[in-house]
Amino acid sequence: MWKKALSAALLATGLAASPAAWAEAPAPYQITPELVAAAKAEGKVVFYTATDVAVAEKLAEHFKSKYPGIAVQVERAGSERVFQRIGQEYSTGIYNADVIETSDAVHFEYFKRQGWLEPMVPQEVADKWPADERDPDGNFAAYRAHLSVIAYRTDLMKDADAPKTWEDLLDPRFKDKMVKAHPGYSGTVMTSTFVLSQLLGWDYFEKLGKQNIMQVQSSTEPPKKLAQGERALEVDGNEYNVFRLIDEGKPIKIVYPDEGTPLAVGNAAVLKQAPNPNAAKLFYAFLFSLDAQQLNSDFGGLRSFHPDVKEKADRTPLSKIKILHSDPEKLEPEIPTIKANYEKYFGT
């Protein structure tokens, strides 16, 4: 029942929902001894996230090392599943989560309209973050970013034979060799499907669907299928998972097509009914700290909006890549069409 109601709200671009009364962002806050003490008294924070579980758990361990006595309960799922879970819980008066994060910016606009987010602005966000990567009312901010990339195994495909453009993926020589994730599960792939349908048209996806592609759910999965040797080529998948596999010595290369590569932004927020509000406030500030952002880059391969983060020298900087950006306001009303067309062309 909730999912039907949600679909109706999305179809109407949320206009049927009663928007929360928005005000200007609250004053920025810093981590103080008093906040740490209050968070330790609560004893834990619950984090719903779409970040790959190994990266999220590493971040949680780092937080616990900085603030002993505060447990971090990481609940990882695909972005669309996190979105559905929050909607189901809040619609039935269940308040389990403290801090949330997904890679679909539409989710946070929806949560904001529902009044489900607690506005707060860590000092680091106020001082360091680009204005267009944080909500003007202080409800959320861009915790991470990554690209949805083409990648291939160099031991199963010669560099000369690898695709160079999105259109190349339609070549018959790649039939039965590809894996891709699903926009009904992954916020990253919802974003990339939207921008590529705008760029290349739906007839492109109709042709791609005839390539007998292995279908998986999360955008974390295609890189893992490459690592396991189950497919030679991924159509889409998290760049950060590919970075991690390359660091582990897996024979994988990334392709940044001339037409551009979709960028997915992962926002984070504190929920209005957070059961551990002080621990949530502390953890939220921690997420945007240079310490946490550098760990996300070094260990997780994630891109950061923190200007002081130093990326590894062997990674292609964003300034060298043509980026395809998504507009959440334009994406939101297209979600039902994207899901319907995808099911039609890929059969799932």
Secondary structure, DSSP 8 states (H G I E B T S, - for coil): -HHHHHHHHHHTTTTTS------S----B---HHHHHHHHHH-EEEEEE-S-HHHHHHHHHHHHHHSTT-EEEEEE--HHHHHHHHHHHHHTT----SEEEES-HHHHHHHHHHT-B----BHHHHHHS-GGGB-TTSS-EEEEEEEB-EEEETTTS-GGGS--STGGGGSGGGTTSEEE--TTT-HHHHHHHHHHHHHH-HHHHHHHTTS--EE-SSTTHHHHHHHTTS-SEESS-BHHHHHHHHHTT--EEEE--TT-EEEEEEEEEEBTT-SSHHHHHHHHHHHTSHHHHHHIIIII--B---TT----TTS--GGGS-EE---HHHHGGGHHHHHHHHHHHH--
